[in-house]
Amino acid sequence: MTRRDLPPGITVRSLTGADLEAHLDDVAGLRIAVFRDWPYLYDGSLEYERDYLQTYRDSPGALLVGAFDGARLIGASTSTPMEDHAAEFAAPFRDQGVALETILYGAESVLLPEYRGIGLGHRFVDLREAHARALGRTHVAFCSVIRPDDHPLRPQTYRTNDAFWRGHGYAPLPGVEARFSWKDLGDGAESEKRLQFWMRAL
């Protein structure tokens, strides 16, 4: 797949260790902003984010692919070895008998709306997969939230990312789902969500 040139001033970098940690508050801000939209409807807080993002401080194999406009972080794609991430995401694979040590877990990819459609998503995938190979992983997996088609907040014009993911060789794993809780916009408390796993062999 041919990668187009990015606009002037836009760069993408793979960050690990201290370089990754230095940008985690910016990642938190992106997650809060982007995941407010459908289908996540996430009512986030910096306190929740700092607790959630601790995984990336603790995992030596963690990766942040950062997209920058100048010095400003405008997009992020994060990954960790599957066994280092939250137990809720590892459990479905353990139940299926899949070795966690073979999988890089792609936790999230978030990009501000005004920067979409210029090829950054393809670079996120490429650099995440390069990191997986460097760690000796044979698979990359991620998950997407499952929402009912008749959900009252579903936009009429919404299109899933399924075609993008399939174009990169990913496919949903039948029956392999995670359960994870967060607070939806307008709700008073967290509620559990179902998330569908996708995976590809490298």
Secondary structure, 3 states (H helix, E strand, C coil): CCCCCCCCCEEEEEECHHHHHCCHHHHHHHHHHHCCCCCCCECCCHHHHHHHCHHHHHCCCCEEEEEEECCEEEEEEEEEEHHHCCHHHHHHHHHHCCCHHHEEEEEEEEECHHHCCCCHHHHHHHHHHHHHHHCCCCEEEEEEECCCCCCCCCCCCCCCCHHHHHHCCCEEEEEEEEEEEECECCCCCCEEEEEEEEEEEC
